Amino acid sequence: MTKKTELEKIIIFLLLATALTPLIITSHTLYPFIFGKIIFFRVLVETAFLLFGIGLLFGVFKISKEKIKEFFKNPLVITLGFFLLSIITSTLLAGNTLRAFWGGMERGGGLFGMLHYFVFLGLALAIFSRKDWIKFFKIFLLVGFVEIFYGFLQFFGVGNFPFALEIKSRIGSFIENPAFFAAYLFFVIISAVIVWWSFAKPDLKSLSRNTNKFWKYISVITAILSIVAIFMTGTRGALVGLGTGILFVFIYLIFSKKGNQVKIKNISAKKISVALLIFFVIFGGFFLITKNASFWQKVPGLNRLAQTQILSVKDTSTQTRLITWGVSWEAFKEKPVFGWGPEHYITAYSKHYNPDYAIYGETWLDRAHNKVFDLLVMQGIIGLLAYLGVIGVALFLLLKRDKKKKDENNQYYLSGISGILISGLVIGYFVQNLFLFDDLTTYISFFALIGAVFALTWSGISRDGVNEKTFKNFSYHKEGEGNRYEMSVPRTDVGAGFAYLIKAAGLALVLCVLYSLYNYNLVPYVQAKLVPKAEGNPAKNKELLIYNFKNATKPYTFIQPAIIGHVIDYYYDYYPEVFGDLSYRDMNDCMINKLDEVIEKNSSHDPRLYIRKGLILNIKGKVAPSAYKEAEEALRKAIKLAPQRQEGYYTLSVSLLGQNKKEEAVEVVKYAFSLSPEVPRAHYQLSFVLFASNKFEESIEELDKALEMISKIDSFQSSDLKGVIIMYSVMGEPQKSADVVLRIIKENFSGGLSRHALEQTLYFYSQKKDKENFLYVAERTRRQITSLRDQMDIFINLAENEHWDVLNNLIKVK
């Protein structure tokens, strides 16, 4: 390569800076641990792409037809091309092309998001030298070290350190999610291996390994700390993946020639691997036999692994994954070739939803928590085969280094043992992704690794990026002291037509990227910053909240579904009067109009939009009865998209009750109940419609069953618990109402309690002269509700002295 131009240096700087992405947090936006990373990465890549386009336009970069042909013959490029083609095809065939292309705010996915990873990879391969790749992984390594450091601060409860994060037992550092953090750590270890095996001198003949002790030490230390941190995340899938990767390395060294060639302290790697494999098997067997022992619960990571019970309903995480994979398989069978389209897992999941899932909760899933099933559902068998092809070719290139003979001018960077170690880690990453899926940080890491494998192992790449076959195509220039050699590709005549085509492509690229930087990065970022300002007490600053909400939702961008859904959910949970008080009609109408706009653009994609509309219209129906009919129409559309999802039927029953269609409401809930009678919430909803139909005896019976079936009170939603307390009170069961309140308090669940419910419970225990429970509720109320502290002090004093008559007169329950 010739001496780099300033333009090339800037592009390289921008691409190197992408390694900093995992550190980015935007506390002032929605999804602070995700969205800021998305915008940061996209702006860097798009700016680098813009500069590359300028370089093409003004002839800074010369492209050779021969080099292009050689490039596209590489098996990694071929498989990556098929993978990209499968994404494009699945996008074009998706039910909602808009969603498939743009993705969402929560994941940064879709074809648009994936194109950024391919552009990043393409630019890096075009601009990076081998030394630039080493720089990238050095930065990646240091960022990983910082991530681990802050993860350790979380684990050990250090909160008074600069930029300290929320204290957690399962660490997530700046990535927040422990599972994604664990997946990212696989690539941190890979970067440590790459940096460790990097070479110090750039000339062709000197091939001594890196003598810089700092990088050797930081590589080893970070790799070890990464393994420890994986355990501290408590992510079971990552631990299984790590174990699988280690097993692969042991087995490969035992059965390959490299095992005998590599020696540590004059002992062959094969013998060491045999010993470690035996220890690994013995330890694994001992763990399986004794996993119920209490001492495993004191070991981070292994404590959760020991709790795994594949056949037990108590292991909620495992059961929900098994059900989800079953749903995914059914969805795949419906569209097996190119799938449902990117970001359309929620569509397939909703249509093939298994009602038994509600036994463990009513979470909506937009991913299968299994990379293979994600690809099968969203990109079909073609997408999966292309993805497996990329990984397979990468592993082949890494492992074949072990089989090549080396000579003075044909040295492989990732030689022998380093390729084996990285292969084991790639396999471990793939295995852990059988329990998870990729996010922004792992996608960046994955594509960077693919780029490194391509650049550092392709066709016998030597120290300086060329092999003996292409050696004659380069000229050498000796510059300065130290005999530093630079290489350059001779400028070849590519023809006037091809040159004009390149310039035209450069111009088009510049215009498109400029437009994207403004409309698809700056505008969404500004909108995301306005979301927190659109949420607050509407009684104090309604006009300002409406103003900020309108600005946050105009113009329409790919983040609108997330913004509008988040704002509506906020007011539904904390200020439901916005939807049920005529004084807030302008605010209510504004939100519903924006929701309708999102529904119009995503109607065939997401049933959650219709359910959300039904929920707020049911509240509005209390002051505007016609809203119940509109809610019914929306909910029936939701049910059409998710015919076996009970939540749609529950919400529909409320709409029907509002229209005085009591018998129909009962039948609707009974149908939802029949989908899976083992769901506790189904009993509650049936109890509710029976209560609304004045069938109190049947209602109490169903309500009792619901509470008996749940192991934890937070299995119910806050609104459900409020309904339980009210219904028991109205139906003349104050003891049961008080028991629910007591259970909520004992289980430290913040939802479901109102001031009225607390006072009602205290009045009941006062009448019963139940000193123990009265004091328990009063003391908890005193700690949790500061506005009642003085009042509770008086109540506690009176109860301790058993002045029940005075208490009964003081506690007024309306």
Number of C-alpha atoms within 10 A of each C-alpha: 16 12 10 13 11 9 16 19 13 16 24 21 15 19 25 21 17 24 23 19 22 27 17 19 19 16 12 14 20 23 18 18 21 24 25 23 24 23 20 18 26 23 22 22 25 23 20 25 24 23 20 23 25 21 19 24 22 12 14 14 19 16 19 16 14 10 10 10 10 10 15 12 11 14 17 23 18 17 21 19 16 19 22 19 15 25 29 23 19 26 28 18 17 23 19 22 22 16 22 27 25 22 22 20 21 16 17 23 23 23 25 15 18 21 17 20 21 18 15 25 21 16 19 22 18 13 18 23 17 21 16 16 23 20 15 24 26 23 18 26 28 20 18 26 21 16 24 25 17 22 30 22 21 21 20 13 15 14 13 9 9 7 9 16 20 16 19 19 16 22 31 28 28 24 25 19 14 24 25 22 27 31 29 27 28 25 28 28 24 26 27 29 23 25 24 23 21 22 19 14 15 16 13 16 13 12 18 11 12 16 13 11 10 9 18 17 13 18 26 16 13 24 24 13 19 25 17 15 27 28 23 23 27 23 25 23 21 31 23 18 25 27 18 19 23 21 18 20 21 25 15 19 23 20 11 13 14 19 22 15 14 15 14 8 6 7 12 17 21 23 16 16 20 15 12 15 19 12 12 16 12 12 12 13 12 11 16 12 10 13 18 13 11 11 10 18 16 9 15 19 22 20 20 16 21 19 15 17 14 13 9 10 13 14 14 17 13 17 20 20 17 16 17 23 19 17 22 25 18 18 26 24 13 14 18 18 19 26 31 29 32 31 29 29 27 22 25 26 25 27 20 22 25 18 22 20 21 20 21 18 17 17 9 11 13 18 22 27 20 22 21 24 26 29 28 28 35 33 34 27 21 22 27 23 20 23 20 16 19 22 21 16 21 23 20 13 22 25 22 14 22 20 12 14 9 13 8 10 17 20 22 23 25 24 20 21 22 20 26 24 23 27 23 25 24 23 22 25 26 24 22 28 21 19 21 22 22 20 17 24 24 21 15 24 24 20 16 24 22 21 23 24 21 21 23 25 23 20 18 21 22 23 24 19 21 22 18 13 10 10 11 9 12 13 13 12 13 11 10 8 6 7 11 12 15 18 17 14 14 13 10 11 12 13 9 9 8 14 17 13 13 20 18 15 15 23 18 15 21 23 12 13 21 14 12 16 18 13 14 20 18 14 17 24 21 13 24 26 18 23 23 18 17 20 21 17 13 18 12 9 11 17 13 15 21 20 14 18 25 18 15 27 21 13 13 15 18 19 23 23 21 16 22 21 18 16 17 22 16 14 18 17 10 11 17 16 17 26 27 20 15 14 12 15 14 13 19 21 13 14 24 18 11 20 20 16 15 19 19 10 14 18 19 15 23 21 26 22 22 24 24 22 23 28 23 24 26 28 24 24 20 15 13 14 16 15 21 26 19 16 27 26 15 22 29 19 18 28 21 14 24 23 18 21 25 29 22 29 26 26 22 29 26 27 29 22 19 21 17 13 14 20 14 14 27 24 15 22 29 19 18 25 23 14 17 18 16 16 23 24 29 27 24 28 29 27 28 27 26 22 20 18 17 13 14 19 13 13 24 22 13 22 24 16 15 22 19 11 15 16 9 13 21 17 18 21 15 17 12 17 22 19 16 25 24 16 23 22 17 12 16 11 14 20 14 17 24 24 14 23 24 18 13 19 20 13 11 12 14 11 17 22 18 12 11 13 20 18 18 22 26 26 23 20 22 24 13 12 17 15 16 11 17 22 21 16 22 24 16 15 19 18 12 13 11 11 11 14 17 10 14 21 14 13 24 20 12 16 21 13 10 15 14 21 12 13 19 17 9 13 16 11 14 6
